[in-house]
């Protein structure tokens, strides 16, 4: 066999190999685009805690926060029922706040517009408007349930959202970890490939947390899903009668 | 329609407790599985958790009225359900966690429908 023939066989073999590899590549990730319906899907290794809180270990809370945490009677801790909980979402239909909204196990959707991105959550029609027109969070923002959000892209696939301007009525999670109106939340939505996204969440609150509380949650694109309706005041407040 | 009693309580060893979406699991004993074969009397496709009402005959021949709780309708829609998936008169076999207070209430973990097939209870 001549050297040139061997070389051409190898080259075509390599070409076949590469075409095989290319075929196995995941679909391309569109730049600066999270459009679509996403569902939180954390790995099984997080199952023991991620339905109700961010980390297996307790956050480092200030004494102020520890005292407030003792007052919480969470329904999702396995101890309190709908009749005995003081969870503000379940008893009053208060908006869930951020980042607790991620513990309502329903999908959410991104809609990009030229000057802002909307996040729609299936749970109770929660909407977040994330400004991308270059503005900053106000120095002294008014208190709101879901906060004032601004976002920007880092590279092609990471959307960074900073949020502040919260009231202090919501819980950080379903276990009742408290926060103050000094809470700031950073979410880094990192699209790993077309169908998978990593959400790095960092909570900072000098009044409640000794140091930032951080976690990483995971979500998957659901191209065939559409958001439905879940109305807390209409659906939740009378629900305990079903369990009598 | 002939009702067949099939009530069994099975002790289970469950390592991780599954999450009930709207509220916690305190009302249910997640170590105790109940299985009831009965007939649907009502089906309410409502948030936050779909309600299934059914009845069966106990050992004394008396009618027992049961209530079962599923997940949210939106999740069941994405698993292929709609408000007509179950209707009064359908024969079902319902398995799930028993109520702590002993009430005839089940947090449903498996539901075998009128066709004899297990209905999908979870979205993708």
Boltz contact constraints between the chains, C-beta under 6 A:
constraints:
  - contact:
      token1: [A, 47]
      token2: [B, 16]
      max_distance: 6.0
  - contact:
      token1: [A, 48]
      token2: [B, 16]
      max_distance: 6.0
  - contact:
      token1: [A, 51]
      token2: [B, 19]
      max_distance: 6.0
  - contact:
      token1: [A, 75]
      token2: [B, 23]
      max_distance: 6.0
  - contact:
      token1: [A, 75]
      token2: [B, 24]
      max_distance: 6.0
  - contact:
      token1: [A, 76]
      token2: [B, 24]
      max_distance: 6.0
  - contact:
      token1: [A, 78]
      token2: [B, 24]
      max_distance: 6.0
  - contact:
      token1: [A, 78]
      token2: [B, 25]
      max_distance: 6.0
  - contact:
      token1: [A, 78]
      token2: [B, 26]
      max_distance: 6.0
  - contact:
      token1: [A, 79]
      token2: [B, 26]
      max_distance: 6.0
  - contact:
      token1: [A, 80]
      token2: [B, 26]
      max_distance: 6.0
  - contact:
      token1: [A, 81]
      token2: [B, 26]
      max_distance: 6.0
  - contact:
      token1: [A, 81]
      token2: [B, 27]
      max_distance: 6.0
  - contact:
      token1: [A, 82]
      token2: [B, 23]
      max_distance: 6.0
  - contact:
      token1: [A, 105]
      token2: [B, 21]
      max_distance: 6.0
  - contact:
      token1: [A, 228]
      token2: [B, 74]
      max_distance: 6.0
  - contact:
      token1: [A, 230]
      token2: [B, 47]
      max_distance: 6.0
  - contact:
      token1: [A, 235]
      token2: [B, 47]
      max_distance: 6.0
  - contact:
      token1: [A, 235]
      token2: [B, 48]
      max_distance: 6.0
  - contact:
      token1: [A, 236]
      token2: [B, 48]
      max_distance: 6.0
  - contact:
      token1: [A, 239]
      token2: [B, 48]
      max_distance: 6.0
  - contact:
      token1: [A, 242]
      token2: [B, 51]
      max_distance: 6.0
